[in-house]
Amino acid sequence: MKNLYFLFCGFLFVSCANMETDAEKVCQLLNETKDMLPKMMKVAMQSAFGNEAAEKELSELENRSAKMLNDIENISLKYKEEEFQNYLLNNCAVAEEFKEFGDAMEALESAIDDLNLE
């Protein structure tokens, strides 16, 4: 029985360590995404005015962003969504920033929808 207890405790430790490592990786990817957004917006504006070099750079940035988001999704799928999200929000400042931004965008969208209904 004692061996089962130690095995269970070891499993919990490894599981928590894996979540911590994965959360650090996701946090790093979120930081890279945050740092990339201003550049993407600038290049998108240049691309909209027909700048071919900007179009190529925008495509590269979009591909890089898509890969990072795919990596985040693959890591997140290993865990219960709410548990991993709460861990991230408590341990990754940029995750909280993205959540606040998402909440603000939802509120804005809701306000616009309300205006359209009137």
HELIX and SHEET records of a PDB file:
HELIX    1   1 LYS A    2  ALA A   48  1                                  47    
HELIX    2   2 GLU A   52  SER A   76  1                                  25    
HELIX    3   3 GLU A   81  ASN A   91  1                                  11    
HELIX    4   4 ALA A   93  LEU A  117  1                                  25    
END                                                                             
